[in-house]
Amino acid sequence: MAWTYLIIAGLLEIVWAYFMKQSAGFTRLWPSVATLAFMGVSFALLSLAMKSLPMGTAYVVWTGIGAVGAFIVGVIFLGEHLSPLRVLAALLVLAGLVLFRLAPGGEAH
C-alpha cells in the first residue's frame, strides 16, 4: 500500500505545482486554495508512505514523479520549451526512479 500512497502523492505534487503556477504567486484566490489543498493531501500521503518505505527512497520517488510530471504538464499545457536535452534530463530522472525502486533496501518493510 505504501507504493500506492507514494505514487498518488507524486501525482498530486504535479497537480499542486500546476495550480501554484496558475496562482500567479498566490495572488489569485482559487488556484491558491487548490495549491494548498492538493499540497496537503500530497504531503499526507507521502507521510503515510514513509511509515514503511525508507525516507530516501520515498522522497526521491515523490520528487521525481513531481519533477518529470511537472515538466510534461509544462510542455503540454503551458507551452514550455521542449528540447532534446530537456527530454534526456527527464528520462535520466525517470531512470533514477526505476533504479531506486529496484535497488536493494528500497522496498517497504
C-alpha positions as CSV (number, residue, x, y, z in Angstrom):
1,M,0.0,0.0,0.0
2,A,3.0,2.3,0.7
3,W,3.9,2.4,-3.0
4,T,0.3,3.3,-4.0
5,Y,0.3,6.1,-1.5
6,L,3.6,7.3,-2.8
7,I,2.6,7.3,-6.4
8,I,-0.6,9.1,-5.7
9,A,1.3,11.6,-3.6
10,G,3.7,12.2,-6.5
11,L,0.9,12.7,-9.0
12,L,-0.7,15.2,-6.6
13,E,2.6,17.0,-6.5
14,I,2.2,17.6,-10.2
15,V,-1.3,18.9,-9.6
16,W,-0.3,21.4,-6.9
17,A,2.6,22.6,-8.9
18,Y,0.3,23.4,-11.8
19,F,-2.1,25.3,-9.6
20,M,0.8,27.1,-8.0
21,K,1.8,28.3,-11.4
22,Q,-1.8,29.4,-12.1
23,S,-2.0,31.2,-8.7
24,A,0.5,33.9,-10.1
25,G,2.5,34.0,-6.9
26,F,-0.5,33.3,-4.7
27,T,-2.3,36.4,-5.9
28,R,-5.3,34.5,-7.4
29,L,-7.6,33.0,-4.7
30,W,-8.9,29.7,-6.2
31,P,-5.7,28.5,-7.7
32,S,-4.0,29.4,-4.4
33,V,-6.6,27.4,-2.4
34,A,-6.3,24.4,-4.8
35,T,-2.5,24.6,-4.4
36,L,-2.7,24.4,-0.7
37,A,-5.3,21.6,-0.7
38,F,-3.5,19.4,-3.1
39,M,-0.2,20.1,-1.4
40,G,-1.7,19.0,2.0
41,V,-3.1,15.7,0.6
42,S,0.2,15.0,-1.2
43,F,2.2,15.6,2.0
44,A,-0.2,13.4,4.0
45,L,0.1,10.5,1.5
46,L,3.9,10.9,1.4
47,S,3.9,10.7,5.2
48,L,1.8,7.5,5.1
49,A,4.2,6.0,2.6
50,M,7.2,6.9,4.8
51,K,5.8,4.8,7.6
52,S,7.1,1.7,5.8
53,L,9.4,2.9,3.0
54,P,12.9,4.3,3.6
55,M,12.9,8.0,3.7
56,G,15.4,8.4,0.9
57,T,13.5,6.2,-1.4
58,A,10.2,7.8,-0.7
59,Y,11.4,11.3,-1.0
60,V,13.4,10.7,-4.2
61,V,10.5,8.9,-5.9
62,W,8.0,11.6,-4.8
63,T,10.1,14.5,-6.0
64,G,11.0,12.6,-9.2
65,I,7.4,11.9,-10.1
66,G,6.6,15.6,-9.4
67,A,9.6,16.8,-11.4
68,V,9.1,14.7,-14.5
69,G,5.3,15.2,-14.3
70,A,5.6,18.9,-14.0
71,F,8.0,19.0,-16.9
72,I,5.4,17.1,-19.1
73,V,2.5,19.2,-17.9
74,G,4.5,22.4,-18.5
75,V,5.3,21.4,-22.1
76,I,1.8,20.1,-23.0
77,F,-0.4,22.6,-21.2
78,L,1.7,25.7,-20.6
79,G,3.7,25.8,-23.8
80,E,7.1,25.5,-22.1
81,H,10.2,24.9,-24.2
82,L,10.9,21.3,-25.3
83,S,14.4,20.3,-26.4
84,P,16.2,17.1,-26.8
85,L,18.5,17.9,-23.8
86,R,15.5,18.6,-21.6
87,V,13.9,15.3,-22.7
88,L,17.1,13.5,-22.0
89,A,17.3,15.0,-18.5
90,A,13.7,13.9,-17.8
91,L,14.5,10.4,-19.0
92,L,17.5,10.3,-16.7
93,V,15.3,11.3,-13.7
94,L,12.9,8.6,-14.7
95,A,15.7,6.0,-14.9
96,G,16.8,7.1,-11.4
97,L,13.3,6.5,-10.1
98,V,13.2,3.0,-11.6
99,L,16.6,2.2,-10.1
100,F,15.5,3.4,-6.6
101,R,12.5,1.1,-6.8
102,L,14.7,-1.9,-7.9
103,A,17.7,-1.3,-5.6
104,P,18.0,-3.4,-2.5
105,G,16.8,-1.5,0.5
106,G,14.2,0.4,-1.5
107,E,11.3,-1.8,-0.6
108,A,8.6,-1.4,2.1
109,H,9.4,-3.1,5.4
